[in-house]
Amino acid sequence: MLGEVAMQSARADGWTVLSTAGQLIKQTAPSELQDLHVRFGHSNLKGLLLATGVFDVHDEPTPAGGKRTIYRINEHYELRNQ
């Protein structure tokens, strides 16, 4: 599902904000986020993204001085809409 969100909700630069992806998944398929640790061994989406190796993950600064996590599908992988 994270791949689908990345393809559909990417910014002009190709990156997707992880918190936005999490909100979209929570709204459309909340069961995907339930028991994330039990199902996949990771307590958060960022950990899951990093573990797959399918995504590039980066933390970027925000205008307010914080940081946000962004991700995109790694160029070595291709996900297709189903």
Backbone as a chain_set.jsonl record, in Angstrom:
{"seq": "MLGEVAMQSARADGWTVLSTAGQLIKQTAPSELQDLHVRFGHSNLKGLLLATGVFDVHDEPTPAGGKRTIYRINEHYELRNQ", "coords": {"N": [[0.821, -1.189, 0.0], [2.007, 1.233, 0.676], [3.587, 1.701, -1.539], [1.672, 2.16, -3.519], [0.537, 4.541, -2.562], [2.776, 6.174, -2.772], [3.053, 6.311, -5.537], [0.712, 7.609, -6.257], [0.529, 9.942, -4.735], [2.778, 11.521, -4.862], [5.004, 14.318, -4.635], [5.942, 17.036, -6.847], [8.664, 16.646, -7.111], [8.932, 13.943, -6.909], [8.98, 12.73, -4.421], [7.254, 11.49, -1.506], [5.495, 12.566, 1.334], [5.854, 10.989, 4.357], [4.173, 11.127, 6.634], [1.798, 12.055, 5.533], [1.182, 9.924, 3.848], [0.753, 7.963, 5.795], [-1.558, 8.99, 7.028], [-3.396, 8.837, 4.886], [-3.492, 6.062, 4.506], [-4.494, 5.297, 6.961], [-7.05, 6.372, 6.801], [-8.197, 5.073, 4.561], [-7.598, 2.334, 4.719], [-7.494, 1.236, 7.515], [-6.874, -1.153, 8.827], [-4.472, -1.969, 7.812], [-2.553, -0.666, 9.271], [-2.871, -1.586, 11.814], [-1.5, -3.457, 14.447], [1.131, -3.339, 13.438], [3.728, -3.88, 14.34], [3.526, -6.552, 15.169], [2.762, -7.85, 12.805], [4.759, -7.175, 10.921], [7.125, -6.757, 12.244], [8.039, -4.235, 12.809], [7.711, -1.136, 14.436], [6.854, 1.21, 13.349], [5.997, 3.069, 10.351], [8.22, 4.133, 9.01], [10.367, 2.501, 9.806], [9.534, 0.124, 8.631], [9.578, 0.822, 5.891], [12.353, 1.26, 5.543], [13.335, -1.298, 6.048], [12.43, -2.839, 3.909], [13.896, -2.185, 1.621], [12.985, -1.369, -0.789], [12.35, 1.229, -1.023], [13.55, 4.615, -1.154], [14.5, 6.552, 1.544], [14.316, 9.543, 3.335], [15.115, 12.205, 5.558], [13.948, 15.445, 5.707], [14.442, 18.967, 6.233], [11.962, 21.099, 7.734], [10.135, 24.158, 7.074], [9.636, 25.306, 9.554], [11.704, 24.558, 11.133], [11.82, 21.978, 12.019], [11.777, 18.471, 11.184], [10.844, 16.232, 8.541], [9.865, 13.05, 7.336], [10.426, 11.735, 4.165], [9.688, 9.752, 1.279], [10.344, 7.581, -1.538], [9.859, 5.391, -4.324], [12.478, 3.216, -4.917], [14.804, 3.52, -7.58], [15.521, 1.091, -8.674], [13.399, -0.542, -8.56], [10.081, -1.314, -9.657], [6.809, -0.536, -9.266], [3.546, -1.501, -9.982], [0.347, -0.186, -10.806], [-2.63, -1.671, -9.666]], "CA": [[0.0, 0.0, 0.0], [2.903, 2.397, 0.672], [3.993, 1.924, -2.915], [0.537, 2.773, -4.218], [0.451, 5.928, -2.112], [3.917, 6.889, -3.348], [2.792, 6.564, -6.949], [-0.448, 8.48, -6.429], [0.579, 11.17, -3.939], [4.125, 12.105, -4.885], [5.162, 15.724, -4.974], [6.539, 17.256, -8.168], [10.038, 16.127, -7.114], [8.893, 12.485, -6.839], [8.974, 12.261, -3.04], [5.984, 11.494, -0.787], [5.652, 12.811, 2.76], [5.435, 9.77, 5.042], [3.026, 11.367, 7.514], [0.626, 12.129, 4.655], [0.899, 8.54, 3.449], [0.172, 7.3, 6.958], [-2.929, 9.478, 7.187], [-4.203, 8.266, 3.807], [-3.681, 4.637, 4.786], [-5.379, 5.209, 8.131], [-8.411, 6.697, 6.358], [-8.724, 4.151, 3.564], [-7.373, 0.935, 5.093], [-6.908, 1.275, 8.861], [-6.381, -2.464, 9.253], [-3.082, -2.09, 7.376], [-1.678, -0.101, 10.298], [-3.073, -2.276, 13.072], [-0.522, -4.497, 14.787], [2.264, -3.224, 12.521], [4.886, -4.564, 14.929], [3.285, -7.993, 15.171], [2.69, -8.349, 11.439], [5.957, -6.944, 10.118], [8.309, -6.636, 13.072], [8.445, -2.838, 12.901], [6.708, -0.395, 15.197], [6.408, 2.397, 12.612], [6.1, 2.965, 8.894], [9.578, 4.426, 8.562], [11.14, 1.274, 9.992], [9.095, -0.832, 7.616], [10.129, 1.282, 4.609], [13.797, 1.02, 5.526], [13.6, -2.736, 6.043], [12.1, -3.469, 2.626], [14.895, -1.912, 0.596], [12.282, -0.981, -2.012], [12.138, 2.669, -0.998], [14.542, 5.569, -0.673], [13.909, 7.263, 2.685], [15.141, 10.71, 3.645], [14.542, 13.214, 6.45], [14.222, 16.782, 5.195], [14.044, 20.027, 7.172], [10.724, 21.825, 7.464], [10.322, 25.604, 7.233], [9.541, 25.674, 10.97], [12.906, 24.123, 11.833], [11.74, 20.561, 12.364], [12.107, 17.609, 10.062], [9.805, 15.281, 8.153], [10.375, 11.927, 6.553], [9.88, 11.586, 2.824], [10.135, 8.505, 0.655], [9.985, 7.325, -2.927], [10.225, 4.053, -4.769], [13.853, 3.156, -5.387], [14.869, 3.42, -9.042], [15.758, -0.294, -9.062], [12.125, -1.253, -8.435], [8.944, -0.744, -10.349], [5.531, -1.007, -8.776], [2.501, -1.25, -10.981], [-1.024, -0.029, -10.315], [-3.435, -2.881, -9.891]], "C": [[0.875, 1.267, 0.0], [3.397, 2.719, -0.729], [2.901, 2.596, -3.727], [0.409, 4.244, -3.846], [1.58, 6.744, -2.715], [3.684, 7.219, -4.816], [1.686, 7.592, -7.152], [-0.308, 9.843, -5.761], [1.938, 11.846, -3.916], [4.072, 13.587, -5.223], [5.794, 15.823, -6.362], [7.963, 16.694, -8.256], [10.099, 14.601, -6.969], [8.848, 11.902, -5.442], [7.568, 12.371, -2.445], [6.271, 11.71, 0.692], [5.054, 11.617, 3.516], [4.234, 10.003, 5.947], [1.73, 11.479, 6.716], [0.216, 10.733, 4.209], [0.24, 7.781, 4.596], [-1.27, 7.709, 7.192], [-3.849, 8.887, 6.119], [-4.492, 6.788, 4.057], [-4.641, 4.469, 5.956], [-6.833, 5.465, 7.74], [-9.001, 5.609, 5.458], [-8.599, 2.679, 3.943], [-6.741, 0.855, 6.482], [-6.363, -0.061, 9.342], [-4.925, -2.681, 8.847], [-2.107, -1.593, 8.449], [-1.816, -0.792, 11.655], [-2.021, -3.365, 13.249], [0.666, -4.52, 13.834], [3.476, -3.998, 13.04], [4.72, -6.078, 14.865], [3.353, -8.555, 13.752], [4.008, -8.261, 10.696], [7.245, -6.806, 10.922], [8.843, -5.227, 13.207], [7.331, -2.049, 13.567], [6.22, 0.858, 14.479], [6.642, 2.208, 11.121], [7.511, 3.223, 8.378], [10.469, 3.193, 8.69], [10.807, 0.22, 8.95], [9.65, -0.457, 6.242], [11.611, 0.959, 4.497], [14.112, -0.466, 5.397], [13.345, -3.38, 4.681], [13.193, -3.304, 1.587], [14.29, -1.458, -0.723], [12.192, 0.536, -2.134], [13.401, 3.421, -0.598], [13.84, 6.368, 0.419], [14.863, 8.371, 3.085], [14.399, 11.593, 4.643], [14.935, 14.58, 5.911], [13.778, 17.823, 6.211], [12.722, 20.664, 6.74], [10.986, 23.316, 7.633], [10.311, 26.057, 8.696], [10.746, 25.212, 11.787], [12.879, 22.678, 12.291], [12.232, 19.713, 11.204], [10.93, 16.688, 9.784], [10.46, 14.211, 7.291], [9.648, 11.889, 5.217], [10.424, 10.279, 2.237], [9.697, 8.455, -0.802], [10.41, 5.899, -3.262], [11.642, 4.114, -5.341], [13.871, 2.912, -6.895], [15.089, 1.994, -9.536], [14.485, -1.137, -9.018], [11.047, -0.546, -9.231], [7.683, -1.372, -9.772], [4.477, -0.632, -9.802], [1.168, -1.096, -10.298], [-1.804, -1.298, -10.624], [-4.896, -2.547, -9.916]], "O": [[0.508, 2.267, -0.618], [3.602, 3.886, -1.065], [3.171, 3.493, -4.526], [0.196, 5.093, -4.711], [1.369, 7.885, -3.126], [4.075, 8.289, -5.284], [1.721, 8.362, -8.113], [-0.959, 10.802, -6.177], [2.212, 12.66, -3.035], [3.22, 14.045, -5.984], [6.135, 14.809, -6.971], [8.418, 16.313, -9.335], [11.187, 14.027, -6.913], [8.694, 10.69, -5.289], [6.789, 13.241, -2.835], [7.19, 11.103, 1.243], [3.885, 11.281, 3.33], [3.353, 9.146, 6.019], [0.677, 11.041, 7.18], [-0.97, 10.404, 4.197], [-0.723, 7.043, 4.385], [-2.111, 6.872, 7.519], [-4.969, 8.48, 6.428], [-5.612, 6.324, 3.841], [-5.503, 3.59, 5.935], [-7.743, 4.844, 8.288], [-10.177, 5.267, 5.585], [-9.421, 1.864, 3.524], [-5.586, 0.452, 6.616], [-5.47, -0.089, 10.188], [-4.22, -3.48, 9.463], [-0.968, -2.053, 8.517], [-0.98, -0.608, 12.539], [-1.698, -4.095, 12.312], [1.153, -5.588, 13.465], [4.161, -4.682, 12.28], [5.664, -6.799, 14.544], [3.937, -9.616, 13.529], [4.351, -9.16, 9.928], [8.333, -6.746, 10.349], [9.968, -5.029, 13.666], [6.151, -2.268, 13.292], [5.279, 1.505, 14.937], [7.377, 1.32, 10.69], [7.944, 2.595, 7.412], [11.237, 2.882, 7.78], [11.686, -0.484, 8.453], [10.138, -1.32, 5.512], [12.068, 0.446, 3.475], [15.058, -0.843, 4.706], [13.989, -4.373, 4.342], [13.397, -4.191, 0.758], [15.021, -1.191, -1.677], [11.982, 1.063, -3.227], [14.213, 2.933, 0.188], [12.707, 6.811, 0.233], [16.074, 8.163, 3.164], [13.176, 11.712, 4.573], [16.115, 14.846, 5.682], [12.838, 17.586, 6.969], [12.411, 20.754, 5.552], [11.964, 23.699, 8.275], [10.91, 27.078, 9.034], [10.805, 25.445, 12.994], [13.841, 22.208, 12.899], [12.999, 20.171, 10.358], [10.124, 16.399, 10.67], [11.463, 14.445, 6.617], [8.423, 11.996, 5.151], [11.471, 9.779, 2.646], [8.805, 9.186, -1.232], [11.219, 5.293, -2.559], [11.949, 4.979, -6.161], [13.036, 2.173, -7.417], [14.862, 1.717, -10.714], [14.496, -2.308, -9.396], [11.1, 0.665, -9.448], [7.518, -2.592, -9.791], [4.531, 0.439, -10.407], [0.88, -1.79, -9.322], [-1.659, -1.907, -11.684], [-5.73, -3.435, -10.094]]}, "num_chains": 1, "name": "protein.A"}
